[in-house]
Amino acid sequence: MSNASAKLETTSIAPLAPHTRVGDYIIVKRISEGGFGIVYLALDKHGQQVAIKEYLPANLAKRSAGSLTPSILPDKLSLYLLGLKNFFEEGRSLAQISHPAVVSVFNFFRKNETVYLVMNYLKGKTLQDYIIAGRQLEAKPVFSESTIRSVMIEILEGLQVVHRNQMLHLDIKPANIFITDDDKAVLIDFGATRNSISKVTNSKQPIFTPGFAAPEMYRRDATLGVWTDIYAVGACLYSMAMGRPPQEPSKRRVKDPLVDVLNEISNLYSDKLIEMIEWSMTMDPTGRPQSAQELRQALIDYH
């Protein structure tokens, strides 16, 4: 076996097979997977559809087909256990939040040497799916101004509740905003979440998406706060208007192209919306809206 093949084998994760029982739930199918693990469609004991998120990071563990329990890579055990603890805390924190614009966690439990979060099953597509579709169709504008405002007003309302519960999301991006079939916007995937909002520094290994991460996310000594999530919301506003993600902060430091780029859409959107994007994406955290409520109200107030 070649080294490449061996490496592939040690990092392979087999999803749970349909009809597998996990606690009180029956797996129907795999929905998606990411760096943290796998999301499944499942049925609860009443036959209701739920989504189950299983902690199983592909770079820390492996699992063969037909097995329930993962094998942790020996040199990754401490990282795996730390991630497991954070994942469990994510479930505990989200279970306290009840808002239509925030994904609901009904249950969370440890089993098979991992953790499962049981959430409401959402039908629809991510905002990222719509942006990509619009770009492929070369639609101009990609979204109407009223759509941009209504989506982000809903998300900011949910974000207010998240912040009120002393949590930061820290990975807001179009792929983590879900648009349901009945046109509701829902903030999903709290895998990068930090608790204790008043004491959050960027001392942990950063988890972020280039273009949507605020400048302070790149500095280990920086203090993170609600302003960090606001930058990401501004980047989502930008992406909905432009049809593509903004540049990383490092490329904005020398000669910031943001204003010039936004001039490209001045004939498609109002000056006020463009102003909101610039305000939210200010490089200096103190220059941004200092709460989700402040930005939400600004989006509501202008016509």
URPEHU-V6661 format. One record per pair of residues at least 6 apart in sequence whose C-alpha atoms are under 6 Angstrom apart, sorted by the first residue. I is the first residue (numbers start at 1). J is the second residue. Records with the same first field share a line. If there is no record, write none. Layout:
BEGIN
I->J + J
END
This chain:
BEGIN
10->62
11->58 + 59 + 62
12->62
13->62 + 63
14->63 + 64 + 65
18->27 + 28 + 29
19->26 + 27
20->26 + 27
24->45
25->43 + 44
26->42 + 43
27->42
28->41 + 42
29->40 + 41
30->40
31->39 + 40
32->38 + 39
33->39
35->57
36->55 + 56 + 57
37->54 + 55 + 56 + 57
38->53 + 54
39->52 + 53
40->51 + 52
41->50 + 51
42->49 + 50 + 51
43->49 + 50
50->119 + 120 + 121
51->118 + 119 + 120 + 121
52->117 + 118
53->116 + 117
54->116
55->115
60->73 + 76
61->71 + 72 + 73
62->70 + 71
63->70
69->112
91->108
94->105
95->105
101->155 + 158 + 185 + 186 + 187
102->158 + 186 + 187
103->188
104->119 + 120
105->118 + 119
106->118 + 119
107->118
108->116 + 117 + 118
109->115 + 116
123->180 + 181
124->179 + 180 + 181
125->178 + 179
126->175 + 177 + 178 + 179
127->174 + 177 + 178
128->174 + 175
131->243
134->142
135->243
151->185
153->296
156->292 + 296
160->292
166->195 + 196 + 197
167->194 + 195 + 197
168->193 + 194
169->190 + 193
170->192 + 193 + 229
171->208
172->232
173->236
176->188 + 189
177->186 + 187 + 188
178->185 + 186
179->185
200->224
201->222 + 223 + 224
202->220 + 222
203->220
210->248
211->245 + 246 + 247 + 248
212->232 + 235
214->228 + 231
215->249
216->222
227->285 + 290
231->280 + 281
234->277 + 280 + 281
239->245
279->288
280->288
282->288
289->295
END
